[in-house]
């Protein structure tokens, strides 16, 4: 699989958290149905997992 660069990984993580946060705000002020809530949560978690699994992170050696 292709590894994503650090910049793209951070963008995916930011957008994933933004989608989950927006769904929480929408759910607070409106009454969306379960399908809409599930779609927003699924997209947000999917973006976060994609960033974590395929992202390039430099690890710091343990001393």
ABEGO torsion letter per residue (X at the ends): XBBBBAAAAAAAAAAAAAAAAAAAAAAAABBBBAAAAAAAAAAAAAAAAAAAAABBBBBBBBX
